[in-house]
Amino acid sequence: MITGKENGTFDPEGHLNRAQVAKMIVETFDLPVDLSFEDVPEEKGC
């Protein structure tokens, strides 16, 4: 579920945005959700 950053590094001290947290919750609990965040670019995974 957590794969690290786009450049291949992993930053356990890094910050998460709300879209990243929402994606982790949805994937963890296998929730059927169709959400988009207008302030988060599509290429960020949401």
C-alpha positions as CSV (number, residue, x, y, z in Angstrom):
1,M,0.0,0.0,0.0
2,I,2.8,2.4,0.9
3,T,5.3,2.5,-1.9
4,G,7.4,5.6,-1.2
5,K,8.0,8.7,-3.2
6,E,8.1,9.1,-7.0
7,N,11.9,9.1,-7.0
8,G,12.0,5.6,-5.3
9,T,12.9,6.9,-1.8
10,F,11.0,6.3,1.4
11,D,10.5,9.1,3.9
12,P,8.9,7.7,7.1
13,E,9.2,11.2,8.6
14,G,7.5,12.9,5.6
15,H,4.1,14.5,5.7
16,L,0.9,13.1,4.2
17,N,-1.8,15.1,2.6
18,R,-5.5,14.4,3.2
19,A,-5.8,12.6,-0.2
20,Q,-3.0,10.2,0.6
21,V,-4.6,9.4,4.0
22,A,-8.0,8.9,2.4
23,K,-6.5,6.6,-0.1
24,M,-4.8,4.5,2.6
25,I,-8.1,4.2,4.6
26,V,-10.1,3.3,1.5
27,E,-7.6,0.6,0.4
28,T,-7.2,-0.7,4.0
29,F,-10.9,-1.3,4.5
30,D,-11.7,-2.0,0.8
31,L,-14.3,0.8,0.7
32,P,-16.2,1.6,-2.4
33,V,-15.5,5.3,-2.9
34,D,-15.4,7.7,-5.8
35,L,-13.8,10.8,-4.5
36,S,-11.7,13.6,-6.0
37,F,-9.8,16.4,-4.4
38,E,-9.8,19.6,-6.5
39,D,-6.6,20.9,-4.8
40,V,-4.6,17.7,-5.3
41,P,-3.2,16.9,-8.8
42,E,-4.4,13.7,-10.4
43,E,-0.8,12.4,-10.7
44,K,-0.5,12.3,-6.9
45,G,-2.6,9.2,-6.9
46,C,-6.1,10.4,-6.1
